């Protein structure tokens, strides 16, 4: 149709292919001219890269992509995840195996958002796509903002496949979305919410490989027979690299090139390096995992980058938002916002509400580049703050487990953290469980910084938990460190530390070293005039004598501990001394006297609300009843002890008590009671994991 005489020609669309869809707006009439000459119809574009082999461990994701592309709607899929997790490989593998389903063309572009090279401009990608469809630059509107509409128009109603790889933001992909009927796959290290909101995309976060999948990947690259001969070493490599596909591919390439190496050689090489990155990035393959990871940090602002590096200094790969808030001294909402941004950038993973985790390779990279963000003085201050927070939380948790324990003097910084923290007993046990694997790291770091006060006080805060956990090996190691630290620079804690070490020696049956440490502790307490410390040593000596079978000495030490505690007006400690004496009397056959002291100890603990001491007294009374032939009475006491220990979360003690009850009821022929006890034992096997309890920081509402 020719334009009317005198009309403007700016709304004339020329040179576009036939069958194009035009949107008529409010800018005036649209006139369409026929093409000047019939152009040759180009071949459908085939832009998919080659070289993608058989993928491993991703078949369920292929099925999920199939489902996304066959359901009504936008037919769009968004793949995202950690650097090197195999997003591009999955996208291209899926597309390559389904080319026949998209005969009108397969488009591919790497937007280079995370590549260390300049990013591809959307207009350049569009121009490339349109050129393969036979549309020249001269055929396109002058306004580049309209090119995306042209691409949607020429792909509408066709069966095309578009892969937009390595995207950093929605702006990079917005104009590359094809028209209705075609499909789109987008890959990025960063979650792009707009893809879900605006295009109803199926969002798939790529997991890392499982142990079996990782071994299969190595076998694909180096040979199944070779892996079969060294199955254990291959599995060890997968564990060391946490199933990271790119890292496993690099190790496999090294093994394929280094034909004299065994798989065990590679496993040892990774283990012997202080960082797995050093083994991987020395491969000489032109691919450095560290550089690949670094591109993920390029878009972070300075504040979020600092949060990332401070979080990486925490002693384990897991990070609690509650702990990080205390370390950074930031409000929770600010800390949460930074951590969520890091999650969306695939730099950390949220494993449960408020809990996050670093991949080993990510943490290794951050450790190696820490100096680029925090100067040495800042690193020292941050490390000390991390120890202060761990000490404060451990102190608060210990107080929750045993609120009647003697207090230690704390500085103002520690007091500020303790004052904002509250624990239930279950949460306190959960806190200690969460840091158990980090104890050695924290103590070694403090020793390197000559932070002796941290070591002695941290060991003291751990003592009740480690005793509850019956982790005698770790207890001995921690208390040895405490004695060494006290001797080196914290003399005020030496007596207490030696007393704890003596108990640890007693727990592993080394009675002479135990006595040596306890005597040294008593001498130090006598010099300083610490009556409470002396009473505690007497109690420890009573326990030691009970272990060695010297029940008369145990009776004397227990009574001395009770007397010293009474002089110091420490009712709970006095009750514990009476408990020790009662145990000795029970072993000596004086059951009525043992019962009398046990009842007195129980009354003291109930009056002071000391559930831990109450549980001990109830167990003693139960044992006394069974030993004296008063089976029914003994079982009654043990049932009460069972309930108290259960409320404390001390399930090891519960199991011991239930064993005693099962035996006593069985000997008495009480079948129904035996059955009830056995049901309780069965329930223990499925009891919820205490590590899932939530740490409460600040007010209960948080």
Phi and psi in degrees as a GROMACS rama.xvg file:
@    title "Ramachandran Plot"
@    xaxis  label "Phi"
@    yaxis  label "Psi"
@TYPE xy
-81.5982  144.903  UNK-2
-68.4234  149.779  UNK-3
-65.3757  152.386  UNK-4
-58.9833  130.514  UNK-5
83.2756  -1.99564  UNK-6
-79.7307  158.403  UNK-7
-71.6762  149.33  UNK-8
-101.599  8.05585  UNK-9
-74.8919  -10.926  UNK-10
-103.854  24.0404  UNK-11
-94.4679  123.85  UNK-12
-98.7417  118.209  UNK-13
-117.483  150.414  UNK-14
74.6791  3.26617  UNK-15
-79.6711  152.286  UNK-16
-64.9528  154.666  UNK-17
-63.7717  161.121  UNK-18
69.6431  15.4985  UNK-19
-78.9439  144.407  UNK-20
-93.2398  129.317  UNK-21
-115.633  141.953  UNK-22
-102.467  124.444  UNK-23
-90.8959  121.904  UNK-24
-104.233  -149.147  UNK-25
-106.645  16.8855  UNK-26
-92.2318  9.12486  UNK-27
120.173  178.013  UNK-28
-68.801  153.821  UNK-29
-110.949  130.107  UNK-30
-116.763  129.513  UNK-31
-110.544  122.757  UNK-32
-98.5356  148.029  UNK-33
-69.1866  147.487  UNK-34
-55.7005  148.936  UNK-35
-65.011  -37.9787  UNK-36
-148.24  150.544  UNK-37
-70.91  115.805  UNK-38
-86.2391  153.016  UNK-39
-67.9608  130.516  UNK-40
-71.2458  120.017  UNK-41
-72.5968  160.575  UNK-42
-66.6385  148.78  UNK-43
-57.913  137.619  UNK-44
-68.4111  140.728  UNK-45
-128.61  87.6374  UNK-46
-104.761  4.19813  UNK-47
-66.4675  135.217  UNK-48
-71.168  152  UNK-49
-95.9959  -168.534  UNK-50
81.3356  12.6723  UNK-51
-94.1965  115.62  UNK-52
-82.8354  -164.631  UNK-53
-69.8414  128.946  UNK-54
-84.2725  154.72  UNK-55
-119.111  132.935  UNK-56
70.317  20.329  UNK-57
-123.523  14.7279  UNK-58
-65.656  -34.5918  UNK-59
-66.604  -29.7361  UNK-60
-74.5608  -33.9065  UNK-61
-61.4755  -42.1498  UNK-62
-65.4218  -37.0632  UNK-63
-66.7301  -37.9614  UNK-64
-66.6203  -40.8158  UNK-65
-56.6638  -44.6201  UNK-66
-62.3322  -40.8371  UNK-67
-64.7137  -33.5263  UNK-68
-88.2858  -9.5174  UNK-69
-107.392  -10.0887  UNK-70
-83.9421  152.704  UNK-71
-60.6524  148.746  UNK-72
128.923  -151.117  UNK-73
-78.8213  -17.1813  UNK-74
53.6212  64.193  UNK-75
-137.606  142.518  UNK-76
-133.517  136.121  UNK-77
-118.751  116.055  UNK-78
-103.952  127.684  UNK-79
-144.021  162.212  UNK-80
160.395  -175.779  UNK-81
-57.6508  148.069  UNK-82
-54.3721  130.44  UNK-83
82.1428  12.0315  UNK-84
-84.5524  -4.01077  UNK-85
96.8885  28.5928  UNK-86
-66.3565  -49.1862  UNK-87
-63.8716  -42.4594  UNK-88
-58.6268  -44.361  UNK-89
-64.6836  -45.5023  UNK-90
-61.1163  -46.5756  UNK-91
-71.3035  -37.8167  UNK-92
-62.8466  -42.9927  UNK-93
-62.4966  -47.554  UNK-94
-64.6114  -40.7474  UNK-95
-64.3235  -31.7121  UNK-96
-86.3353  0.266474  UNK-97
-131.635  26.9179  UNK-98
-60.1124  -38.3617  UNK-99
-62.6414  -23.527  UNK-100
-79.3373  -9.83823  UNK-101
-131.318  68.8252  UNK-102
-72.3503  -14.4434  UNK-103
-86.6588  3.96638  UNK-104
135.253  146.652  UNK-105
-124.75  120.676  UNK-106
-107.878  143.754  UNK-107
-145.416  135.943  UNK-108
-146.624  136.756  UNK-109
-96.7037  112.614  UNK-110
-78.7568  -6.4723  UNK-111
58.6246  32.2318  UNK-112
-65.5057  -32.7377  UNK-113
-130.23  80.8461  UNK-114
-149.423  -6.29786  UNK-115
77.884  2.79218  UNK-116
-118.084  163.261  UNK-117
-57.3142  140.346  UNK-118
-67.7791  149.059  UNK-119
-80.3607  129.929  UNK-120
-73.2933  143.525  UNK-121
-59.4116  -38.4324  UNK-122
-64.1354  -34.0662  UNK-123
-70.1032  -39.7598  UNK-124
-64.3445  -41.571  UNK-125
-63.2067  -43.9463  UNK-126
-61.4042  -38.3244  UNK-127
-65.9314  -44.8729  UNK-128
-60.7729  -47.0198  UNK-129
-67.962  -34.0656  UNK-130
-62.9687  -38.1601  UNK-131
-67.7424  -18.9555  UNK-132
-92.4231  5.26805  UNK-133
89.269  11.478  UNK-134
-100.962  114.286  UNK-135
-81.9436  165.287  UNK-136
-58.4231  -37.0343  UNK-137
-67.9963  -19.0504  UNK-138
-85.3508  -10.6063  UNK-139
-89.6673  153.742  UNK-140
-60.758  151.293  UNK-141
-64.265  -32.8906  UNK-142
-80.0099  109.76  UNK-143
-63.2218  -22.755  UNK-144
-64.4756  -17.5796  UNK-145
-90.2264  -6.4804  UNK-146
-66.1527  -35.8483  UNK-147
-60.3759  -37.117  UNK-148
-65.3391  -37.3708  UNK-149
-62.7  -44.8093  UNK-150
-63.1472  -42.2822  UNK-151
-62.8809  -37.3373  UNK-152
-66.44  -44.141  UNK-153
-78.0479  -16.2599  UNK-154
-99.7049  -9.41976  UNK-155
-65.5737  137.73  UNK-156
77.9791  -1.90124  UNK-157
-104.843  170.019  UNK-158
-110.38  81.0429  UNK-159
-109.922  157.586  UNK-160
-124.822  128.124  UNK-161
-123.067  126.485  UNK-162
-114.78  118.665  UNK-163
-108.867  106.137  UNK-164
-99.6421  149.424  UNK-165
59.787  55.5784  UNK-166
-95.0495  143.503  UNK-167
-105.016  -21.173  UNK-168
-158.419  166.876  UNK-169
-64.4361  -32.3352  UNK-170
-58.6824  -29.9508  UNK-171
-73.6362  -21.7047  UNK-172
-112.531  -15.8648  UNK-173
-52.6984  -47.2028  UNK-174
-85.8677  0.0920353  UNK-175
-101.599  6.64419  UNK-176
-72.4215  124.908  UNK-177
-76.3013  172.653  UNK-178
-75.97  174.563  UNK-179
-58.939  133.836  UNK-180
104.744  -26.5991  UNK-181
-92.3088  167.293  UNK-182
-121.636  156.529  UNK-183
-133.2  134.251  UNK-184
-122.143  126.711  UNK-185
-118.485  136.578  UNK-186
-121.552  143.165  UNK-187
-161.435  153.298  UNK-188
-76.3024  -18.7907  UNK-189
-108.181  138  UNK-190
-66.5193  134.309  UNK-191
-118.769  91.76  UNK-192
-58.1983  -30.1347  UNK-193
-59.5735  -28.7225  UNK-194
-64.3028  -36.2075  UNK-195
-77.715  -43.3499  UNK-196
-70.4815  -44.9746  UNK-197
-92.5791  -23.3672  UNK-198
-126.291  7.27204  UNK-199
54.1141  37.872  UNK-200
-71.1811  144.638  UNK-201
-78.166  117.129  UNK-202
-96.7966  123.042  UNK-203
-125.242  117.515  UNK-204
-92.7203  125.801  UNK-205
-76.2839  123.9  UNK-206
-79.4532  164.528  UNK-207
-79.486  170.186  UNK-208
-75.8887  145.128  UNK-209
-72.5034  173.956  UNK-210
-59.4706  -47.7466  UNK-211
-67.0751  -38.5326  UNK-212
-65.7104  -39.4463  UNK-213
-63.6222  -41.8581  UNK-214
-63.1273  -39.6864  UNK-215
-63.6532  -38.5736  UNK-216
-62.1777  -45.341  UNK-217
-60.575  -43.3994  UNK-218
-62.9859  -37.4753  UNK-219
-61.2861  -33.0997  UNK-220
-90.3854  -33.4128  UNK-221
-114.755  -6.4868  UNK-222
111.173  131.292  UNK-223
-67.0675  -35.7319  UNK-224
-64.8243  -39.9816  UNK-225
-65.1375  -42.141  UNK-226
-69.5543  -36.7765  UNK-227
-59.6142  -35.5182  UNK-228
-71.9619  -27.8586  UNK-229
-127.446  51.7913  UNK-230
-58.5168  -43.5899  UNK-231
-63.4407  -41.4074  UNK-232
-66.8148  -39.3121  UNK-233
-63.1653  -41.2572  UNK-234
-66.3633  -35.608  UNK-235
-64.1541  -39.7351  UNK-236
-62.2128  -44.5623  UNK-237
-61.3208  -40.675  UNK-238
-65.4745  -42.681  UNK-239
-63.6635  -33.8019  UNK-240
-101.562  7.35309  UNK-241
52.7121  35.3249  UNK-242
69.1597  25.5743  UNK-243
-76.1258  115.607  UNK-244
-58.4788  -45.8346  UNK-245
-64.4796  -43.493  UNK-246
-62.1868  -42.208  UNK-247
-65.871  -36.1315  UNK-248
-65.1171  -38.5398  UNK-249
-67.4878  -43.9208  UNK-250
-60.7785  -41.9419  UNK-251
-63.0668  -39.1262  UNK-252
-64.4509  -40.6145  UNK-253
-62.2051  -41.0024  UNK-254
-67.4102  -35.6037  UNK-255
-68.4963  -34.0599  UNK-256
-81.1323  -44.8849  UNK-257
-85.3701  80.2753  UNK-258
-66.8297  -17.6924  UNK-259
-84.5249  -11.4247  UNK-260
-77.7143  146.339  UNK-261
-94.8132  164.634  UNK-262
-64.6143  -32.5837  UNK-263
-64.8566  -33.7765  UNK-264
-59.7208  -43.3451  UNK-265
-65.8616  -42.1137  UNK-266
-61.0296  -43.4359  UNK-267
-65.8566  -37.4272  UNK-268
-61.3637  -40.3116  UNK-269
-67.2198  -43.4084  UNK-270
-66.3814  -36.8679  UNK-271
-75.4413  -23.9414  UNK-272
-75.2472  143.719  UNK-273
-65.2515  -26.0395  UNK-274
-134.261  134.519  UNK-275
-62.7435  -22.538  UNK-276
-62.8433  -32.5904  UNK-277
-66.076  -38.1217  UNK-278
-69.0699  -43.8259  UNK-279
-69.5528  -43.178  UNK-280
-83.3727  -5.16731  UNK-281
-93.1939  13.9585  UNK-282
-71.4388  -22.1206  UNK-283
68.9567  28.8235  UNK-284
-103.896  2.97134  UNK-285
80.3997  5.27588  UNK-286
-125.159  114.385  UNK-287
-109.41  118.862  UNK-288
-61.5974  -37.0506  UNK-289
-59.2292  -44.0734  UNK-290
-66.841  -39.5883  UNK-291
-59.8934  -42.6433  UNK-292
-66.4584  -39.4472  UNK-293
-59.0236  -31.6071  UNK-294
-64.5619  -24.7423  UNK-295
-70.2267  -19.4462  UNK-296
-92.2061  -8.48766  UNK-297
-61.3689  -32.281  UNK-298
-90.1084  -1.76749  UNK-299
-76.5999  143.237  UNK-300
-78.0535  169.242  UNK-301
-62.7539  -39.6765  UNK-302
-66.5447  -43.4753  UNK-303
-68.342  -36.7627  UNK-304
-61.9582  -41.7205  UNK-305
-64.2607  -41.169  UNK-306
-59.4932  -42.501  UNK-307
-59.4829  -47.0525  UNK-308
-71.1616  -37.8387  UNK-309
-64.4586  -43.684  UNK-310
-60.2454  -35.4337  UNK-311
-68.9009  -17.8028  UNK-312
-82.9002  -9.76845  UNK-313
-61.9044  153.463  UNK-314
-71.2561  -13.1807  UNK-315
-129.091  174.434  UNK-316
-72.7254  -16.0172  UNK-317
-93.8325  149.413  UNK-318
-138.033  125.651  UNK-319
-97.0525  134.731  UNK-320
-62.7156  -33.013  UNK-321
-63.0733  -43.1353  UNK-322
-69.9088  -43.0251  UNK-323
-64.3402  -36.0929  UNK-324
-59.332  -41.208  UNK-325
-68.8732  -39.3217  UNK-326
-64.7362  -44.7414  UNK-327
-83.1286  -13.447  UNK-328
55.54  48.7767  UNK-329
-119.561  152.802  UNK-330
-61.8155  150.741  UNK-331
-59.6444  -39.4832  UNK-332
-63.3244  -35.1218  UNK-333
-69.0833  -45.5876  UNK-334
-64.5674  -42.8322  UNK-335
-58.6905  -42.9488  UNK-336
-61.7801  -42.872  UNK-337
-65.5532  -43.2317  UNK-338
-66.3027  -37.5677  UNK-339
-65.4567  -38.213  UNK-340
-62.6148  -38.5166  UNK-341
-68.7173  -34.2838  UNK-342
-65.1392  -45.59  UNK-343
-64.0265  -23.8995  UNK-344
-91.437  6.67336  UNK-345
61.0504  29.0142  UNK-346
-92.9673  -26.1504  UNK-347
-139.27  165.646  UNK-348
-118.554  139.538  UNK-349
-88.5954  115.226  UNK-350
-95.1512  -19.0045  UNK-351
-166.939  164.181  UNK-352
-53.8227  120.56  UNK-353
83.5281  0.356713  UNK-354
-125.18  134.194  UNK-355
-129.796  162.705  UNK-356
-143.416  140.31  UNK-357
-94.6263  142.61  UNK-358
-73.2745  147.269  UNK-359
-54.1603  -42.3571  UNK-360
-67.2809  -37.3876  UNK-361
-64.7876  -44.9891  UNK-362
-64.9879  -37.0244  UNK-363
-64.649  -41.9574  UNK-364
-63.1527  -44.4957  UNK-365
-64.2107  -36.4659  UNK-366
-64.9884  -38.4125  UNK-367
-74.1288  -24.8857  UNK-368
-109.988  12.0913  UNK-369
-55.7138  -39.3783  UNK-370
-63.9951  -17.1007  UNK-371
-76.6928  -16.7273  UNK-372
-114.082  -41.4691  UNK-373
-117.758  126.459  UNK-374
-73.3494  167.87  UNK-375
-54.0514  -40.6041  UNK-376
-64.6404  -40.848  UNK-377
-65.8408  -36.7629  UNK-378
-63.9651  -42.0981  UNK-379
-63.5445  -45.6869  UNK-380
-64.0722  -40.0742  UNK-381
-66.6942  -43.2499  UNK-382
-61.8519  -40.9871  UNK-383
-66.3713  -39.194  UNK-384
-64.3625  -40.4222  UNK-385
-60.2521  -43.0315  UNK-386
-65.8364  -40.1805  UNK-387
-59.8767  -44.2546  UNK-388
-64.7966  -43.5216  UNK-389
-64.5847  -38.0736  UNK-390
-66.9686  -44.4646  UNK-391
-62.6676  -45.2766  UNK-392
-67.0424  -36.5044  UNK-393
-67.8167  -38.4644  UNK-394
-61.5313  -47.1831  UNK-395
-64.5262  -39.6013  UNK-396
-66.0605  -40.4532  UNK-397
-63.0534  -39.9897  UNK-398
-64.9956  -32.5065  UNK-399
-68.9501  -38.0299  UNK-400
-72.8859  -42.8139  UNK-401
-134.58  82.454  UNK-402
-67.7561  -12.2683  UNK-403
-97.8026  6.91981  UNK-404
-71.0134  147.574  UNK-405
-58.6989  137.033  UNK-406
-79.6505  151.425  UNK-407
-104.44  149.276  UNK-408
-66.3399  135.749  UNK-409
-126.364  148.167  UNK-410
-81.101  173.633  UNK-411
-64.6721  -37.8316  UNK-412
-63.2487  -44.8958  UNK-413
-65.184  -40.6281  UNK-414
-62.8833  -36.7861  UNK-415
-64.402  -39.5877  UNK-416
-71.0583  -46.5312  UNK-417
-60.0039  -39.2611  UNK-418
-66.0002  -21.7383  UNK-419
-98.2089  8.56264  UNK-420
-122.414  136.127  UNK-421
-133.731  142.768  UNK-422
-130.814  145.256  UNK-423
-85.8411  170.993  UNK-424
-61.5427  -43.5253  UNK-425
-61.6888  -40.9642  UNK-426
-67.513  -35.5622  UNK-427
-63.722  -45.593  UNK-428
-63.5868  -38.1911  UNK-429
-62.9281  -41.4968  UNK-430
-59.7085  -48.3091  UNK-431
-63.8917  -39.3611  UNK-432
-60.6853  -38.8933  UNK-433
-68.1828  -25.0635  UNK-434
-105.381  1.04669  UNK-435
-55.5913  -43.8788  UNK-436
-69.3747  -14.8627  UNK-437
-99.6439  -0.538  UNK-438
-59.5832  -47.0675  UNK-439
-60.6974  -44.0406  UNK-440
-60.0324  -47.6309  UNK-441
-62.0389  -42.4998  UNK-442
-69.7663  -41.4488  UNK-443
-63.7389  -40.8259  UNK-444
-64.5177  -41.479  UNK-445
-65.3648  -39.5352  UNK-446
-62.6553  -41.2245  UNK-447
-63.6756  -30.2936  UNK-448
-95.1855  8.51727  UNK-449
56.2654  34.311  UNK-450
-91.3746  71.4307  UNK-451
-67.7187  -35.6017  UNK-452
-62.7146  -36.69  UNK-453
-61.919  -46.0098  UNK-454
-61.4763  -47.9927  UNK-455
-65.9729  -41.2571  UNK-456
-77.2673  -33.9901  UNK-457
-65.1129  -43.8733  UNK-458
-61.0788  -39.5848  UNK-459
-65.7305  -41.6971  UNK-460
-66.7196  -30.216  UNK-461
-77.7763  -18.2487  UNK-462
-60.0548  -46.7029  UNK-463
-61.9875  -43.4121  UNK-464
-64.6391  -47.1053  UNK-465
-63.6955  -33.9139  UNK-466
-65.5612  -44.27  UNK-467
-60.8834  -38.8308  UNK-468
-77.8193  -13.2475  UNK-469
58.1838  37.1718  UNK-470
-93.8465  76.2784  UNK-471
-68.5242  -34.5281  UNK-472
-64.7007  -46.7857  UNK-473
-68.4466  -36.6158  UNK-474
-59.2974  -46.2502  UNK-475
-60.8534  -44.2583  UNK-476
-62.7303  -45.9293  UNK-477
-64.4483  -42.8012  UNK-478
-72.7244  -29.7532  UNK-479
-62.5583  -43.3253  UNK-480
-60.9403  -39.2854  UNK-481
-65.1518  -43.0964  UNK-482
-63.6819  -42.4114  UNK-483
-63.5732  -41.1357  UNK-484
-67.2699  -40.4952  UNK-485
-62.7728  -43.1033  UNK-486
-66.8452  -31.4548  UNK-487
-81.2382  -29.8482  UNK-488
-168.996  12.8854  UNK-489
-142.156  67.2552  UNK-490
-60.8931  -26.3894  UNK-491
-63.4233  -21.7677  UNK-492
-103.35  4.62998  UNK-493
-67.5924  -44.2037  UNK-494
-61.2262  -47.3168  UNK-495
-62.2836  -41.6347  UNK-496
-66.6068  -39.656  UNK-497
-67.3548  -35.9678  UNK-498
-62.7902  -44.7587  UNK-499
-65.3886  -36.3078  UNK-500
-67.7132  -39.1039  UNK-501
-59.3945  -43.3895  UNK-502
-63.5861  -38.3453  UNK-503
-64.2074  -41.8407  UNK-504
-61.3598  -40.8429  UNK-505
-62.4984  -37.7925  UNK-506
-63.8395  -28.0486  UNK-507
-99.9397  7.92611  UNK-508
86.4255  9.10576  UNK-509
-92.4138  84.8001  UNK-510
-74.346  -37.3006  UNK-511
-66.4078  -48.5355  UNK-512
-59.4453  -32.8949  UNK-513
-63.5336  -46.4479  UNK-514
-63.0724  -39.1298  UNK-515
-60.131  -45.1767  UNK-516
-68.5713  -38.8273  UNK-517
-68.5493  -39.099  UNK-518
-64.6338  -41.0172  UNK-519
-62.3118  -38.9509  UNK-520
-64.4237  -43.7571  UNK-521
-63.6715  -37.8868  UNK-522
-64.5152  -42.6906  UNK-523
-65.2302  -39.9987  UNK-524
-66.4536  -37.8363  UNK-525
-64.8349  -40.2555  UNK-526
-63.7969  -39.4793  UNK-527
-88.4495  -7.62194  UNK-528
72.4678  31.0788  UNK-529
-91.2219  93.9361  UNK-530
-65.3601  -38.1532  UNK-531
-64.5619  -41.0799  UNK-532
-64.9415  -40.2015  UNK-533
-62.2787  -42.352  UNK-534
-62.5188  -39.0758  UNK-535
-64.3125  -39.1771  UNK-536
-66.004  -38.617  UNK-537
-61.9453  -41.5483  UNK-538
-61.4014  -42.6527  UNK-539
-64.8619  -38.3171  UNK-540
-65.3146  -37.5014  UNK-541
-61.2962  -44.4438  UNK-542
-61.5743  -40.5504  UNK-543
-62.7541  -43.2647  UNK-544
-66.9362  -35.679  UNK-545
-63.118  -38.9509  UNK-546
-66.3989  -37.2576  UNK-547
-85.2741  -4.22183  UNK-548
85.155  6.73621  UNK-549
-90.0188  76.8504  UNK-550
-70.6457  -30.6611  UNK-551
-67.7717  -43.1371  UNK-552
-64.4383  -36.3335  UNK-553
-61.1342  -40.0719  UNK-554
-62.2256  -44.1989  UNK-555
-64.5604  -45.1292  UNK-556
-65.0434  -39.0767  UNK-557
-63.0871  -43.8287  UNK-558
-67.4123  -37.2435  UNK-559
-64.1524  -40.6013  UNK-560
-61.9732  -41.3653  UNK-561
-64.7092  -40.93  UNK-562
-66.8432  -45.3424  UNK-563
-61.2582  -39.5675  UNK-564
-68.9472  -37.0372  UNK-565
-65.7172  -39.0766  UNK-566
-62.5943  -33.6655  UNK-567
-90.6012  6.29091  UNK-568
59.5548  36.4487  UNK-569
-105.855  91.3336  UNK-570
-64.9599  -40.858  UNK-571
-65.0174  -42.2571  UNK-572
-66.3247  -36.6651  UNK-573
-62.0693  -42.8106  UNK-574
-61.4338  -36.2862  UNK-575
-68.865  -37.8435  UNK-576
-62.8565  -42.249  UNK-577
-63.4066  -36.9251  UNK-578
-61.0708  -44.6665  UNK-579
-61.1356  -44.8006  UNK-580
-63.3383  -40.4819  UNK-581
-63.9988  -39.5922  UNK-582
-59.9247  -43.1254  UNK-583
-63.9144  -43.5511  UNK-584
-62.1286  -38.8441  UNK-585
-61.9445  -42.2489  UNK-586
-67.5963  -30.552  UNK-587
-81.6187  -2.75013  UNK-588
90.6049  3.66646  UNK-589
-90.9289  71.1804  UNK-590
-68.1042  -37.5352  UNK-591
-66.7938  -41.0834  UNK-592
-64.4402  -41.0711  UNK-593
-60.9759  -41.9161  UNK-594
-62.711  -41.1178  UNK-595
-62.5529  -46.6937  UNK-596
-66.5129  -36.7182  UNK-597
-63.3192  -41.4907  UNK-598
-64.7751  -38.3644  UNK-599
-66.285  -42.6979  UNK-600
-62.2344  -42.3346  UNK-601
-61.5571  -44.5848  UNK-602
-61.5888  -41.7626  UNK-603
-62.1065  -43.325  UNK-604
-69.2408  -38.2439  UNK-605
-66.401  -38.1111  UNK-606
-63.7258  -37.9142  UNK-607
-91.9586  0.0400159  UNK-608
68.1487  29.7787  UNK-609
-91.8159  92.0187  UNK-610
-65.7143  -34.2377  UNK-611
-62.9366  -48.0712  UNK-612
-66.3583  -34.9347  UNK-613
-62.8476  -41.0479  UNK-614
-62.7395  -41.7735  UNK-615
-62.117  -45.3256  UNK-616
-63.4166  -41.3942  UNK-617
-63.8364  -40.4624  UNK-618
-65.0821  -39.6789  UNK-619
-61.8556  -46.2152  UNK-620
-63.3274  -36.9138  UNK-621
-63.8477  -45.8241  UNK-622
-63.9471  -37.2174  UNK-623
-64.3026  -42.8921  UNK-624
-61.2131  -43.9695  UNK-625
-65.6133  -41.454  UNK-626
-66.9582  -32.7796  UNK-627
-87.5645  -0.432012  UNK-628
90.1594  -1.88023  UNK-629
-88.4596  72.6039  UNK-630
-64.0132  -45.3795  UNK-631
-61.4451  -44.0822  UNK-632
-63.6311  -43.8377  UNK-633
-60.4681  -41.1162  UNK-634
-66.8992  -35.8111  UNK-635
-61.4982  -46.8755  UNK-636
-61.4874  -42.1708  UNK-637
-66.0185  -35.8734  UNK-638
-64.4776  -38.6562  UNK-639
-65.3472  -40.7118  UNK-640
-62.9761  -39.1093  UNK-641
-55.8785  -47.2498  UNK-642
-66.2832  -39.3237  UNK-643
-67.3438  -46.6084  UNK-644
-62.8577  -36.5975  UNK-645
-64.5743  -40.7554  UNK-646
-65.6347  -28.0335  UNK-647
-81.5073  -11.1466  UNK-648
79.2494  15.5592  UNK-649
-91.1499  76.9208  UNK-650
-76.3179  -19.016  UNK-651
-65.781  -44.7431  UNK-652
-64.9125  -38.3895  UNK-653
-58.7119  -43.4801  UNK-654
-63.3648  -40.6798  UNK-655
-62.3744  -45.2519  UNK-656
-62.6119  -44.4048  UNK-657
-62.233  -35.9691  UNK-658
-62.1401  -42.6467  UNK-659
-63.1933  -42.2528  UNK-660
-66.32  -40.9112  UNK-661
-59.4604  -43.7896  UNK-662
-67.1031  -43.5151  UNK-663
-66.2869  -44.9157  UNK-664
-66.9528  -35.5172  UNK-665
-63.8344  -43.887  UNK-666
-66.0167  -30.0462  UNK-667
-85.6975  -2.24135  UNK-668
75.0533  20.2901  UNK-669
-90.6828  85.8822  UNK-670
-65.2209  -39.7416  UNK-671
-65.3531  -39.4518  UNK-672
-66.599  -39.9024  UNK-673
-59.8561  -42.3605  UNK-674
-64.4879  -39.3092  UNK-675
-63.5836  -42.5911  UNK-676
-63.6955  -41.022  UNK-677
-66.205  -35.5339  UNK-678
-64.1081  -38.9636  UNK-679
-64.7818  -39.8118  UNK-680
-63.4315  -39.2515  UNK-681
-65.2473  -38.4524  UNK-682
-63.5557  -32.6531  UNK-683
-60.2104  -31.6301  UNK-684
-67.5632  -21.0729  UNK-685
-115.662  20.397  UNK-686
-68.7152  139.819  UNK-687
-55.0915  143.028  UNK-688
-68.5906  123.45  UNK-689
-65.4979  -19.8414  UNK-690
-69.1762  -9.49172  UNK-691
-85.7091  -5.95355  UNK-692
-63.4354  155.349  UNK-693
-98.8147  132.218  UNK-694
-75.0628  129.043  UNK-695
-104.519  120.193  UNK-696
-118.841  129.502  UNK-697
83.8498  -142.824  UNK-698
-74.4769  156.572  UNK-699
-58.7934  -21.5086  UNK-700
-73.5783  -18.8489  UNK-701
